[in-house]
Amino acid sequence: MKNILLITAKEFQSYFNSSIAYIFMTVFLVLTHWLFFRGFFLFNQATLRPFFALLPWVFLFFVPAITMRLWAEERKLGTMEVLMTLPLKDYEVVLGKFFAAYGLLILTVVLSFPLVIVVATFGDPDSGQLWGGFLGAILLGGAYLSLGLFVSSLSENQIVAFILGVALSFLLLILGESFVLLAAPGWVAPLLEYLGLHTHFESIGRGVLDSRDVIYYLSVMVFFLFLNVRSVESRKWK
């Protein structure tokens, strides 16, 4: 556990030692706030639903931008070999990188909290939907991060890692959408609906916390983090 915390602290600090964290948070907050306020006064409804509806699609591009460098840059610079020779277990390095990126994402989402104050000033929003939306955003972001981290371990090219991360995240996001379910055979549709990232996000966003949704997101994170560990192990043997 100590090694994981050390790697997490080192990776998290590296975001702020460069301009990555500041650029990511600034662009994310400016874009989401602008899109939200663009329609807030137009529809005259005191709700954060439009904001939460944007997040799966904004995350689709912003999260792979964080993860694309985590392994790809290590391999390109040749520092991955050095990192793997240290007295660290593969899963410790993977979890350290994941928790650092997750910390940055959670911090960015928390910085969106002033929107709650704005909405509460103009109306009486449903607190269940508010907290459900933020929880869903954090869980969805974790799923995107685990997938993007795994993809980054497959290529030393950051652009390739970014494109693959976006493509695979998009595929998982739309699996449960109605147009996909209508085109799928009847016996496959329930499985696709369950596997869709967006389906569970909408469920939590309604303010109803179902343990099945939480377990789903945690399972996605564990699955891709496991694949990441296996990917790192295979490259060590090569």
C-alpha positions as CSV (number, residue, x, y, z in Angstrom):
1,M,0.0,0.0,0.0
2,K,2.9,2.3,0.8
3,N,4.3,1.9,-2.7
4,I,0.9,2.6,-4.3
5,L,0.6,5.9,-2.3
6,L,4.1,7.0,-3.2
7,I,3.5,6.4,-6.9
8,T,0.1,8.1,-6.7
9,A,1.7,11.2,-5.0
10,K,4.5,11.3,-7.6
11,E,2.2,11.0,-10.6
12,F,-0.3,13.4,-9.2
13,Q,2.4,16.0,-8.5
14,S,3.7,15.6,-12.0
15,Y,0.4,16.8,-13.4
16,F,0.9,20.1,-11.6
17,N,4.6,20.4,-12.2
18,S,3.7,20.6,-15.9
19,S,0.8,22.5,-17.5
20,I,-1.3,19.3,-18.0
21,A,-3.5,19.7,-14.9
22,Y,-4.1,23.4,-15.4
23,I,-4.9,23.1,-19.0
24,F,-7.2,20.1,-18.4
25,M,-9.1,21.7,-15.6
26,T,-9.4,25.1,-17.2
27,V,-10.6,23.8,-20.6
28,F,-13.0,21.3,-19.0
29,L,-14.6,23.9,-16.6
30,V,-14.8,26.6,-19.2
31,L,-16.4,24.3,-21.8
32,T,-18.9,22.6,-19.5
33,H,-19.9,25.9,-17.7
34,W,-20.3,27.7,-21.1
35,L,-22.5,24.9,-22.5
36,F,-24.5,24.8,-19.3
37,F,-25.2,28.5,-19.0
38,R,-25.9,28.7,-22.7
39,G,-29.2,27.0,-22.1
40,F,-29.8,27.6,-18.4
41,F,-31.5,30.9,-18.6
42,L,-33.1,30.0,-22.0
43,F,-35.0,27.0,-20.5
44,N,-35.6,28.8,-17.2
45,Q,-35.3,25.6,-15.1
46,A,-33.3,25.3,-11.9
47,T,-31.7,21.9,-12.6
48,L,-28.3,20.5,-13.3
49,R,-29.6,17.8,-15.6
50,P,-28.2,19.5,-18.8
51,F,-24.7,19.6,-17.1
52,F,-24.8,15.9,-16.2
53,A,-26.1,15.1,-19.7
54,L,-23.0,16.7,-21.1
55,L,-20.4,14.9,-19.0
56,P,-20.4,11.4,-20.7
57,W,-19.6,13.1,-24.0
58,V,-17.1,15.6,-22.6
59,F,-15.3,12.8,-20.6
60,L,-15.2,10.9,-23.9
61,F,-12.5,13.2,-25.2
62,F,-11.0,14.7,-22.0
63,V,-10.3,11.5,-20.1
64,P,-8.3,9.8,-22.9
65,A,-6.3,13.1,-23.1
66,I,-5.2,12.4,-19.5
67,T,-4.5,8.7,-19.9
68,M,-2.8,8.7,-23.3
69,R,0.6,9.7,-21.8
70,L,0.6,7.5,-18.7
71,W,2.2,4.5,-20.3
72,A,2.8,5.7,-23.9
73,E,5.2,8.4,-22.7
74,E,7.0,6.0,-20.4
75,R,7.7,3.6,-23.3
76,K,8.6,6.4,-25.8
77,L,11.2,7.9,-23.4
78,G,12.5,4.5,-22.4
79,T,11.7,5.1,-18.7
80,M,9.3,2.2,-18.5
81,E,12.2,-0.2,-18.4
82,V,13.7,1.7,-15.6
83,L,10.4,1.8,-13.7
84,M,9.9,-1.9,-14.1
85,T,13.3,-2.7,-12.6
86,L,12.5,-0.9,-9.4
87,P,11.4,-3.1,-6.4
88,L,7.7,-2.5,-7.2
89,K,5.0,-4.9,-8.2
90,D,3.2,-4.4,-11.5
91,Y,-0.2,-3.8,-9.9
92,E,1.3,-1.2,-7.6
93,V,2.5,0.9,-10.5
94,V,-0.8,0.5,-12.4
95,L,-2.9,1.4,-9.3
96,G,-0.6,4.3,-8.5
97,K,-1.0,5.8,-12.0
98,F,-4.8,5.1,-11.9
99,F,-5.3,6.8,-8.5
100,A,-3.3,9.8,-9.6
101,A,-5.4,10.3,-12.7
102,Y,-8.6,9.6,-10.8
103,G,-7.6,12.2,-8.2
104,L,-7.2,14.8,-10.9
105,L,-10.5,13.9,-12.4
106,I,-12.4,14.0,-9.1
107,L,-10.8,17.4,-8.2
108,T,-12.0,18.7,-11.6
109,V,-15.5,17.5,-11.0
110,V,-15.6,18.9,-7.5
111,L,-14.6,22.3,-8.9
112,S,-17.9,22.2,-10.8
113,F,-19.7,22.3,-7.5
114,P,-20.4,26.1,-7.6
115,L,-23.0,25.3,-10.2
116,V,-25.0,23.7,-7.4
117,I,-25.0,27.1,-5.6
118,V,-26.2,28.9,-8.8
119,V,-29.0,26.4,-9.3
120,A,-30.0,26.5,-5.7
121,T,-30.1,30.3,-5.8
122,F,-32.7,30.3,-8.6
123,G,-34.8,27.3,-7.5
124,D,-35.1,24.2,-5.4
125,P,-33.4,21.4,-7.2
126,D,-33.8,17.8,-6.2
127,S,-30.9,17.0,-3.9
128,G,-31.1,13.3,-4.8
129,Q,-30.5,14.0,-8.5
130,L,-27.7,16.4,-7.7
131,W,-25.7,14.0,-5.5
132,G,-26.6,11.1,-7.8
133,G,-25.3,13.1,-10.8
134,F,-22.0,13.8,-9.2
135,L,-21.5,10.2,-7.9
136,G,-22.4,8.9,-11.4
137,A,-19.9,11.3,-13.0
138,I,-17.1,10.1,-10.6
139,L,-17.9,6.4,-11.3
140,L,-18.2,7.0,-15.1
141,G,-14.9,8.9,-15.1
142,G,-13.2,6.0,-13.3
143,A,-14.5,3.6,-15.9
144,Y,-13.1,5.8,-18.7
145,L,-9.8,6.2,-16.9
146,S,-9.3,2.4,-16.4
147,L,-10.0,1.8,-20.1
148,G,-7.8,4.6,-21.2
149,L,-4.9,3.5,-19.0
150,F,-5.1,0.0,-20.4
151,V,-5.1,1.4,-24.0
152,S,-2.1,3.6,-23.2
153,S,-0.1,0.5,-22.2
154,L,-0.6,-1.0,-25.7
155,S,1.1,1.8,-27.7
156,E,4.0,4.1,-27.4
157,N,2.3,6.7,-29.6
158,Q,0.2,9.1,-27.5
159,I,-2.1,10.0,-30.5
160,V,-2.8,6.4,-31.2
161,A,-3.5,5.8,-27.5
162,F,-5.9,8.8,-27.5
163,I,-7.8,7.7,-30.6
164,L,-8.2,4.1,-29.4
165,G,-9.2,5.4,-26.0
166,V,-12.0,7.6,-27.5
167,A,-13.1,4.8,-29.9
168,L,-13.4,2.1,-27.2
169,S,-15.0,4.5,-24.7
170,F,-17.5,5.5,-27.3
171,L,-18.3,1.9,-28.1
172,L,-19.0,1.1,-24.4
173,L,-21.0,4.3,-24.0
174,I,-23.5,3.6,-26.8
175,L,-24.0,-0.1,-26.2
176,G,-27.1,0.4,-24.1
177,E,-28.6,3.1,-26.3
178,S,-32.0,2.5,-27.9
179,F,-30.8,2.6,-31.5
180,V,-28.3,-0.1,-30.7
181,L,-30.8,-2.3,-28.8
182,L,-33.4,-2.0,-31.6
183,A,-30.8,-3.3,-34.1
184,A,-29.6,-6.1,-31.9
185,P,-31.2,-9.6,-31.7
186,G,-33.7,-9.9,-28.9
187,W,-31.6,-12.2,-26.7
188,V,-28.5,-9.9,-27.0
189,A,-30.4,-6.7,-26.1
190,P,-30.5,-7.1,-22.3
191,L,-26.8,-7.9,-22.2
192,L,-25.9,-4.8,-24.3
193,E,-28.2,-2.7,-22.1
194,Y,-26.4,-3.8,-19.0
195,L,-22.9,-3.3,-20.6
196,G,-23.6,0.2,-21.7
197,L,-21.8,2.9,-19.6
198,H,-24.5,5.5,-20.3
199,T,-27.4,3.3,-19.1
200,H,-26.0,3.0,-15.6
201,F,-25.0,6.7,-15.5
202,E,-28.6,7.7,-16.3
203,S,-29.9,5.4,-13.6
204,I,-27.7,6.9,-10.9
205,G,-28.4,10.4,-12.2
206,R,-32.1,9.9,-11.5
207,G,-31.2,10.0,-7.8
208,V,-31.9,6.3,-7.2
209,L,-28.7,4.6,-6.0
210,D,-28.8,1.0,-7.1
211,S,-26.0,-1.3,-5.9
212,R,-26.0,-3.0,-9.3
213,D,-25.0,0.3,-11.0
214,V,-22.1,0.8,-8.5
215,I,-21.0,-2.8,-8.9
216,Y,-21.1,-2.5,-12.6
217,Y,-18.7,0.5,-12.7
218,L,-16.4,-1.0,-10.1
219,S,-16.3,-4.2,-12.2
220,V,-15.4,-2.2,-15.3
221,M,-12.5,-0.5,-13.4
222,V,-11.2,-3.8,-12.0
223,F,-11.5,-5.5,-15.4
224,F,-9.5,-3.0,-17.3
225,L,-7.0,-2.5,-14.5
226,F,-6.4,-6.3,-14.5
227,L,-5.9,-6.2,-18.3
228,N,-3.4,-3.3,-17.7
229,V,-1.4,-5.3,-15.2
230,R,-1.3,-8.3,-17.6
231,S,-0.2,-6.0,-20.5
232,V,2.6,-4.6,-18.4
233,E,3.7,-8.1,-17.3
234,S,3.7,-9.4,-21.0
235,R,5.9,-6.5,-22.1
236,K,8.3,-7.1,-19.2
237,W,8.8,-10.7,-20.5
238,K,9.3,-9.4,-24.0
